[in-house]
């Protein structure tokens, strides 16, 4: 990398205005929200931040009227990543982000033993300006899907968009919903799986629900959509984004995903599958720059449609799954949430309510067809607290998720 202020790049000169001291790294993160904390830390470690002309450290205390210079060199090229003309199914694209419908068999980013032929390689061909966004071998990747999991995935096309979208994932502003065909069927109609996920104690290539303190908190909400004999179609909503989360949680409750080569022991399948029958069918997020709420849906892959048709013929249910019909309640709820955020009078009215049923009553008076079950299912643990059979809304819940 170039020296301080040398070559192409951006040199910022800032003045610390506060009477009380503050750490250099914390203040810079607040001044440059489009940069991640890790990226600011790298600039400091590389000697690209000076305080009153002296190279700063992360813990350097800033005092009122100190001059802070931040040199941001252009992103380093990624010579080990090769642009490849890989077909991409684009659901949405503008200058800030791109939303794709990922097919089965496509790894998201390079890894040891799989250095090309990935989604990132295809993105580098589709978006020539992507290198350097996020660095490492994952330029622009906000979240990931397993190799054989299909459906919606969002990729940032600028550093600012990347940081803001990552925050939405972390704070559950972005919503991710999945469909899966599982072995068996749970006894109830909906529920929540809470179990810390960590490395499997006997097989380090796998993950598992662990109880020894080594795992990370994971929460998955599920809804039973259709019973199909020895199988079931289920819908999942994530509160967290752990590796293999839905696959591990489904196996943990005794209903592994059909076709899962890692977490399902069943070797006789209804039909040949490329991998687990898991599809990220819906993605909701706030545009990182323009702020409007966006909702994307990816149609079921052909192989999953065939699997459902086969199972329905076997059970002769005559039912059919329509993503459009399934998402109607969500669209209505999203419209209601948008209206609430824009209407102080409606916010004041809702502030006087405490239960989900009371919120539904107000929503219907305002002309929105929202059911209590839709609200609770959409909200998961973000908007409501459960006490017995009653669901109580958290204060100013409409600000917690989109």
N, C-alpha and C positions, 0 to 999 in steps of 0.2 A: 504494500500500500504506500501511497505517497506520504511525504512528511506533512507537518502541520501547515495548512494553507497553500500547499503546492498542487499545481495541476487543476483539473476540473473538479468542481464540487461547490459546496455552499458554506460560506463563512458567516456565522451569526454573532453579533455582539449584543449582549443583554446586560441590563443593570438590575442587581438585586434590590428590591424596594422596601423590604420589611424591616422593622426595628429589631425583631427577634431573630437569632441565627437559625439556619436550617441546613441540613445536609445537601451537598451539591447534587448528588444523584436524584434525590427526591424532588428537588426544585426543578431540575431539568426535565424530569418526566412530566411534571405538571405543565411546563411551558411548551412541551412538544408532544401533545397527546397522540399525534399520528405515528410516533415512534414507540416501540415497546420498551419496557423497563430493561429487558435483556439487551436490546440494541443500544440504548443509552449507555449501559454499563460497558459494552464493548468499545464505544467511542472513548469513554473515560480511560479504560484499561490500555487503549492504543495510544494514549497521550494526545487525543484530539480535543481536549477541553482544558482551557486555561482560566485561572482566576487571578486577575490583576497581573497578567503576564507570566504567571508561574503555572506549570502543569498541575492540574488538579487531581485529586483522588476522590473516590466515591464518598468518603466520610468527611471531606473538606468542609468545614463550617463556613457558610456564607454570612456576611455581615452587611448591614445597610450600605448601599452605594458601591458594593463590590462590582467590578466589571467581569463578566463571564463571556469567554469566547468559545464558541462551539464550531468545530470544523467537521463538516459531513462530506467525506469524499464520495464520488459516485460508486454505486454498487460494484463489487468485484465480479468479473465474469465467472461463469460456472463451466469450465472447459470439459468437465467430466459428464455434463448433461448434453445430450444430442437431441436436436429437434427432429421429430419424426412425423411423417404425414399419416397420423392415425385418425380414422373417422371419429368425430365427436357429435353426439346428439345434444344440440344446444337448446335449452328451454328458454333462456333469457340471456341477453348480453348488452352491456353498455360500456362506457369507458372506465367504469370503476369495478365491475364485477361480472362474472359469468357463471350461470347455473347450468349444470349438465345433468343428463340422465345417463348414469354410468352403467355399462353392460356387465354381465357376469364375465369373469375371467380376466378382467383388467385391473392390475395392481395400481394403486393411486400414485405412489412415488417410488423411486429407485431404492433398493436396499442391497446388501451383500448377496450375491448370487442372482440378482435380478436388476441389472443396471440399465436396461433399456426396455422399450416396448411398454412403458407405463403411461398412465394418464398425464403425468408431468411432461413426458417426452412429446405427447400429442399437443399439450397446451403450449409448449415452447414453439411449435410450428404454427399454431393458430394465433398465438399472442406473442409476437417477437419481442415486446418490451417487458415480458414477465421476468427474465433473469434478474436476481438481486432482491426481489421482493420476498422478504422473510429469510433469505439466505439459505445456506446448507443445501440439501438435496430436495427441498420441498417448496420451491418458490410459489407463493400465493396460496398455498393450501391452508384453509381455515379449519377444516375437520376432515376426517377420512372415513372411507367405507372399506370393509374387508374385500379381498380380491373377488370373491364370488357373490357378494351382496350387490344388488342392483339399486338404481334409483337416484334421487336428488342429491347433488353435492354442489356446494358453492365454492368458487375460487376467487380470490381478490386479485385485481389487476393493478393495484397501487399499494404502497406501504401503509398509507392512511386507512384505506379500506380494509386491509388485512387486520390491523390492530383493532379497529372498531368492530369488525365482524367477530373477531376472537372474543372480545368483551361480551358481545351479545350471546355467544355460546356459553361463556362462563356464568353469566348472570341470568341465563334462561330466558332472555328476551327473544332469542331465536327458538322456534319450536320445531322439533323433528319427530315425525311419526312414521311408523313402519308397519308393514303387513307381513305375516309369516304363517306358513302352514306347519303345525306341530303334531307330534305324536300324542294321541289321547286328547283329552279336553279337561280343563279345570272344572271343579264343581260349581263355582259361582259364575256370575256374568261379568264381573270386573274386579280388579284388585291391584295391589301394589307389592312389588318384590323389593325388599331392602336387604342388601347383603354386600359387605365389603369384598372387592375383587382384587386378587393378587395372584402371584405365580402359583401354579399347582405344586403342592408339596412333593409329589412323586415324579411329575413330568414337567420339567422347566420350560418346555415348548408350549404348554397349555396354561390357561388361567382357570381359576376356580373361586368360589365363595369361600373365604378364609375367616377364621375366628381368632387368629393369634396376634392380631394387631399389625400385621405386615401389609394388609390390603388397604385399598382406598374406598371410601364410601361410594356406594352406587345405588341408584333408585330408578326402578322401571315401573311404569303404570301400564296395565293391560286391560283390554276389553275383549270378551269373547264375541265374535261376529257370527260364526256359523259352525255348527257341529256336523261333522262329515264322517260318521261311522267311527272308525278307529283314529280319526284325525280331526283337526279343528283349524279354522281360520281365525287368527287373532290379530289384534291391532295393539301396537305398543307406542308409548310416548316416553321419551327419556328426560329425566331430570339431570342426569350426569352423562358423561361421554367416555366411559372406560373402554379399554380394548376388549372386544368380543362381548360387550356387556349383555346384549339381548340373548346371544347364544349361550352364555354362561348361566344367566338367570333362568332361562327356559330349562336347561338341563338340571339346574339346581332344584326346581320344583317338580321334576319328573316328567316334563313335557318338552323334550329336545326338539329342535327344528328339523323337519324332514330334509334329508340329504346332507346334513351337517357332517362332514368327514372327520371332525375332531371331537365334537361333544355328543354325538349320537352313536349308539352301539348297533342300531338296526342296520342290517346289511341287505334286507329285502325291501325294496322301495316300490311304490305303485307304478313308477315309470323311471326311466333314466333321467338323471338330473345332473347339471354341471357343478352343483354345489348346494349349499343350504338354500331353502326356499324362503329367502328373506329379502324384502324390497322396501327401500326408503321412499315411500310413495308421496309424502308431503313435507314441504319445508317452508316455514314462515319466518320472515325476518324484516327488520326495519332497514331501508336503504341506508348504507353507511354515510352517505353524503346528503341525499335529498330528504331523508327521514321518513318517507311514506312507507306504509306497511305493504309488504309484498308476500304473496302466497303462491307457491309453485307446486304442481302435482305431476308426477311421472307415471305414465300408464304402466300397468303390469306387464312384465316381459312375457313373450309368447309361451315360454316353457311353463311359467307359473299359471297362465291362463289354462293351458292344456291339463296341468295337474289338477286344478280345481274342477274343470269339466269332467275329468275322469272320476274324481271322487264323488261328484254329485250324481253321475250316472250310476255309480255303485250303490249309493245310498238312496237314490231316487227322490232327493229332496225337492227338486224342481226349482231350487233357489239359484239366484245368480248374484254376483257381487258387482256393484257399480261404484267406482271411486267417486263419480260425480254425486250420486245420491248420498254416499257416506259423508262427503265433505260439505253438504248443504248446511248442516247445523253449524259447522265450524265457520263457514262464510257468514252466516247470520250473526254468530257470536263475535267474529272479528269486526263486523260492521258496528255492532253495539259497542264494543270496546273503543273503537275509533271515535264514535259519537260521544262517549263519556269523556274521553281525553280532551275533546274540543268544547265541552259544554260545562261551565262552572256550576250552573244551576243543577244539572243532573248529578254532578259530583257531590254537591251539598246534600241532595236527596239521598244518594247512596250512602253517604257517610253516616246517616242516621239508621241504616239497616245493619243487621248482624248475621242473617242466615242466607243461604243460597236461594231458598224459596222466596224470600223477600226481594232479592235482587231480580229473580225471574219475573216477579209480578211487576216491578218497575219497568223492566225491559219490554214486557208485553204492552204495557200502557204507552210506551214510547214507539210501539209499532214493530218490535223485533221478536221473531219467533224463536225464543231461547227456552230450552227446558232445563230443569235443575240437573238432570243427569248429564246433559251436554256440558253445562258449566263446570260441574265437578270433574268430569272426564277430561275436559280441556285443561282445567286448572291444575290438576294433580296436586302436588304439595305446595305449589307456588302461591295460590290465591286463597286457599281454604285450610282450616284446621278441622279435623274430624273428632267429634266427641260422641261415641255411641253411633247412633244413626243420623245425627244432625251434623250439618256442615256449616261452620261459621266463617264468614268472610274476614280476611285480614284488613287492617286499616289501609285505606287508599290502595286497594288491591289492583285497581286498573293501571297503576304505574309500575307494577312488578313485572308484568309480561305484556307482550304485544297482542 
